[in-house]
Amino acid sequence: MAPRLDLVDRVFLPPFSEVALAWWELLIGGQLWSHTSASLVRSGAGFGLAVLLAVPLGLLIGRYRPLADLLNPLLEVFRNTAALALLPVFVLLLGIGETSKISIVLFACTWPILLNTISAVRTVDPTLLRLARSMDLSPPALFRKVVLPASIPTIFTGIRLAGAVAILVLVAAEMVGARAGLGYLINSSQLNFAIPRMYAGIITISAIGLLVNHLLLTVERRLTAGRPDERG
């Protein structure tokens, strides 16, 4: 309503109807799908690699305290280093192609997953562990039947955070040296003063973020089906 009531300049903040029309034109012209698919492939690859790498590593670090003590200084350095601050480094080392974009997403997604996985293993209810040990479960069986199931909710919290990070970091990376992707669409639209198209790209990113979060929540509910809801 703000642009229609002349509260803001409609050139810079167009009415939603104009943004919706621009979104529809991008969709019909095939440009929206082209840019969206490019972003999804890049973010999906980086996110998937981060899950495959960070979950097993987090379980290992969380389970073995000497390994955690050894790696903790390195983890503290990288967890406090913004991924976008390293974007120029990735571009210098890997170029402006797909590899650098997937790598920056991988780096950004690894830390929320890794740190939440470590925390999940370390904060398993001690009562459950004592009960399992009283049943003479072997360490592998204890880990598989008690520690891992109890850790799933916290691990998925990290995975959901990483899902949002994957899209946000990629959009920024696509504004540098990309020829396709939602970040490129937003940046090029702003440079060409096609403001409704710019907002159409932003709305698309928001919709993707909501969809990814919903999908991850669905997967989490399926994996934790039958467990009591500890969140009340």
N, C-alpha and C positions, 0 to 999 in steps of 0.2 A: 504493500500500500504506500510505502514511503515515496517512491518516485511518482506515483499517480497524484499524491497530495502535494507534490513539489517540495517535499521535505529534503530530498537529495536530488542531485543532478541525474536524470534518467540515462544520460550518456554513460555514466560510470557505474550506475546501479540500475539496470533496466528492469522493467516489470517482469514478473515471472512468466507471463504469457509470451513475451519476446524470447526469453531464454528457452521456454518449452518449444517454441517454433524453431529456434536454431538447433536444438537437440534433435528434433524430428527431421530436419533437413540433413543433419549429419548422419542420422540413422538411415534414411532413405538413400542418401548418396553413397553409403557403404564406408564412409570415412570413420564413423564412430566405431564400427566393429573392427576396422583395420587397426586403429590406434589402441582400442581396448584389448584386442587379442595380443598385440605386441607387448603391452604392459603386463597382461596376465601370464604370458609365457615367461617373461623375465622374472617377475616377482614370484611366480610359482616355483621356478627352478631354484632360485636362491632360498626361498622359504623351505622347500622340500629338503634341500641339502643341509640346511641348518638343523632341521628336525633329526635327520639321519645322523648328523655329527654330534649335536649337543645333548640329545637325550641319553645315548649310551655313555658319553663322556661324563655327563652329570651324575648318572647312576654310579659310575666307577669312582668319581671323586668324592661323592657323598658317602660312599660305603667304606672307603679306605682313608682314614684320617691322615696317615703319613703323606699320601699323595696330595691331599688337600693342602696340607701345610707347605708342601713343596711348590705347588702351583698358585697358591693364594696371592703372592705379590704380583704375579703376572696377570691374574684375573682382575685384581683391583685396578691395575693400570688400564686395561682394555675396557673394563666396564664403565670407566669414567672418561673414555675418549669417544666423543661424538662421531658417529659414522660419517656424517656429512663433512666433518673437518678433514677426514681422510680421503674424500672424493678426489682431490687433485693428485694424491699419491696413487690411487688406483688407476686414474687416467694415464699418469706418466708411466706406470709400470705395465699396464695391460692395454693401453690404447683407449679409443673412444667407442669401440665396438661392443658386442654383446657380453664379452667376458668381463669387462670392468663393471658393467651394470649388474650382472648376476652376482659378481663377487662382493660388491658393496651391500647388496641385499643380504647375502649370506653372512657377512660380517655383522651387520646390524641386527639380524634375527637371532644369531647364535647366543648373544649374552642374556636376553630375557629367558630363553629356554634353558640355557645351561644353569643360570643362577637359581631359577625356580626349581629345577630338577635336583640340584644339590640340596637346597633348602627342604624339599619334599622328603628326601631320604633321611635327612638329619632330624626331622621333626615328627617322625612316626611315633605314635603313642607308645611310650615305654611299657605300658601295661600289656599291650598286644605282644610286644617282643618278649616280655617275661613269660607270658602264657604260652607262646609258641616254643620257647626254650624248654619250658617244663614238660612239653610233649615230646622232647628229644628230637626235634626237627634238625636236620643237618643245615649248615650255613646256606648252601644253595637252595634248599627247600624253604628255609626261612625267608630268604630274599624273594623267591618266586611267589610264595603263597601269602606273605604278610607285608613285606616292605613295598614291593612293587604295586600291589592293588591299593594300598593305603596312600601311595604317592601320586596316583593318577590325577586326582583333582588339582593339586598344586602344579603338577607338570603341565596340565592343560591350561592353567592360568597363564603360564609363561608362553605357551604355544599361541594362545589367543592374543596376547600382547605382541608377539612376534608377527602375527598375521596383519595387525594394523601397521606395525613398523615397516613391514615389507612394502606395502603400497606407498606409504608416505616417503620413505627414503628413495624408492624407485622414481617417483614423480620428480623429486629434486634432481636425481641423476639424469633423467631424460631431458632436462632442460639444458644439459651441456652435451653438445655433439650428437644428439639423436636426430633421426629423421622420421621417427614414428613413435607412437606411445602417447598416453594421456598427458604426461608432462610436456612433451613436445607440442601437443595440440594447445594446451593452455598457454604456453610461452609464446608460440607463434601467433595465436589469436590476439594476445595482449600487444605484441609488437605491431601487428597489422590493424590494431584498434577494432577488431571484431569482438567487441565486449560480450555480446550474448553468447557467442561460441565459447568464449573463455569460461563463462559461468556454466555452460552446458557441460564442459569437461570437468569442472569442479563438482557438479552434482553427480556426474557419473562415478567419480572417485568415491564420493560419500556412499552412493548406493552399493558399490562393490565392497566397501568396508563393512557395511551392515550385513551384506550377504555372506561374506567370509566369516564374520563373527557368529552369525546364525548357524552356518554349516559346522563350525568347530564346536559350538555348544551342543548341537545335535549328536556329533560324534562322541563328545564327552559323556553325554547322558546315556548313550548306548553302552559305553565302556564301563560306566559306573552303575548300571542298572542292577538293582538288588541290594546296593549298599545303602545304609542309612544316610540321610542328608545331614551332614555335619554342620551345615549353615543354618539349620533350623527350618 
